[in-house]
Amino acid sequence: MKYYPMFDLFDDFFTGNTTSDVMKTDIVEKDGNYEMSMELPGVKKEDIQMELKDGYLKVSATHGSNTEDKDEKGRVVRKERVSGSYSRSFYVGEGIHQEDVKASFDNGELKIVVPKEAPKQVEENKFIPIE
């Protein structure tokens, strides 16, 4: 069977790995919190970082391949395993502080609990009387 690398470009274009493909996330509203479950298979706990800034929770992860990517002649034939750095951001509200966010990681799943921010009260329009 002959190998045509040009066709890999089409595969990558139509089935490319985007961040959302790698960091699939479910968000559930429960007991006054948002509970997020993010799939991070093959990622180690020490390779995950979370940052809260300006109301956005940013989750970053790096994943590298530990196996040899060469055949007998020293060239890669095809690489389908995902490796690299990924990140996703979620708006959680400017009233949320770092100590309010709880996270745990087990068996390739990152669980994050963020308190639901109370909606801001919209002021009623007050009209100025015209004399």
N, C-alpha and C positions, 0 to 999 in steps of 0.2 A: 504494500500500500504506500503510495507516494504522499508526502506531507506538503501541504500548501499553506504556508503561514499567512498568506493574504486573507484567507477565509477566517482566520482568527480575529482579524479586525472587525469583520461583520459580527462575529460572536460577541466580541467585547462591546460593540456599539449597541446591539440589541439586548444583550443580557449583562451589561456592565455592572460592576459592583459599586453601588453608591453607598453612602454612609447609612442611609435608612435601610438598605438591604442587610447591612452588617449589624447595626444596632437597633434591631426591631424592639419596639417599646409598646407595652400596654399600660394605659392609665385608667385607674378606677377611682371614683369619688366614694369615700367611705368614712363614716364617723368624723366628719369635719376635716378630713385630710384627703390629699391626692396620693394614691399609692401607685408607684410606677414600678414595672417589672421590665428590665431590659436584658435581652439575650446577648451575652458576650462569650460564646464558646471558644475555648482554647486560650482565653486571656487570663493572666495571673492577676491576683488582687493588687500586687505592687505596681502593676502597669496601668492602673486606673486612677484618674484624678478627677476631682469634682471642684468646681469653683462657682461661687455665687457673687455676681456683680451686676449692679444696676437693675435688679429684679430678674435677671436671667440666670438659670442654673445650667452650667456647661459641664457636660460629662465627656471626658477624653479618655481614649484607650489606645494602647499600642499592642500590636500582635505581630510576632515574627515567626518565620518558619525555621525550625531547628534542624531540619533534615537537609541532606546534600541534594542539590538541584542539578546534578550532572549525570549524564549517562557515561558509558565506557569511553566515548570520544571527548568528553568534557564539555558538552553543550546541552543546554536545556531543550528538551523536546516539546514539552507543554507544561505550563504551570497553572493550575486551577485553584490552588489553595490561596486564601486571602491573607495578605500580610501588609502591614503598614500602620499608619496612625489615623484614627477616626475621632470625630467629635460631633456632638449634638447639643443644641441649646433649647431650653424650654423656658418660657416666660412664666414665672411663679408669683410675681408681684413684688413691688418695691418695699412692702412692709415686712417681708420675710427676711430673717437674719440667719446667719450661718449655723448658729446653735439650735435653730428650729428644725433643721433638716437632718434626718436620720437615714443611714444607709448601711446595708449589709450585702455581702457577696458570698454566694455558695453555689457550687456545682455549675459554674458558667452563667449564673443569673444574678444581676445586680438589682437589689430591691431598694427603692428610695421612698421615704415618706416625707411629704411636704404639707404643712398645715395649710388649709384653705384660707386664703386671705378674705376678710370680710369686705363685701362690696362697699365702695365709698358712697356716702349719701349725696345725692344730687340736690343741690339747693333749688328751692322753688323760685321761679322768676318773681322778682318784686318790681313792680312798676312804680315809677315816680309820678305822683299826681301833677297834672298841669293846671295852673291857675289862670 
